[in-house]
């Protein structure tokens, strides 16, 4: 027979998982925001128009997705 977790431990585990995922969403937003701002700064610094901003934005999205995947792997283990 398999042992079931008590309801209190299950609720605590669910809240812990929800808090981690909320933190991941905030982290994702911050990384993308910083990438966009960095792209704007690079465009202004080098005098280019909309060259670095899309590149940095895509890079920021890729980094944030990677970080979320790593966090999900940690949660599942």
Residue, then its C-alpha position, 0 to 999 in steps of 0.5 A: x500500500x502506498x502512503x499518502x501525504x497528510x493534507x497539511x503537508x500537501x497544502x504547505x508544499x502547494x503554497x511553497x511551489x506557488x511562491x517559487x513560481x511567482x518568484x520565477x515570474x517576477x524574475x522573468x519580468x525583471x530580466x526582460x526589462x533589464x535586457x530592453x533597457x540595456x538594448x536602448x542604452x546600447x542604441x543610444x551609446x552607439x548612435x544606432x536606431x533599433x539595432x541592439x534593442x531587439x537583439x537584447x530583448x530576444x536574448x533577455x527572453x531566452x535567458x528568462x526562459x532558461x532560468x524558468x526551466x531551471x527553476x521548474x527542474x529544481x521544483x520537480x526534484 
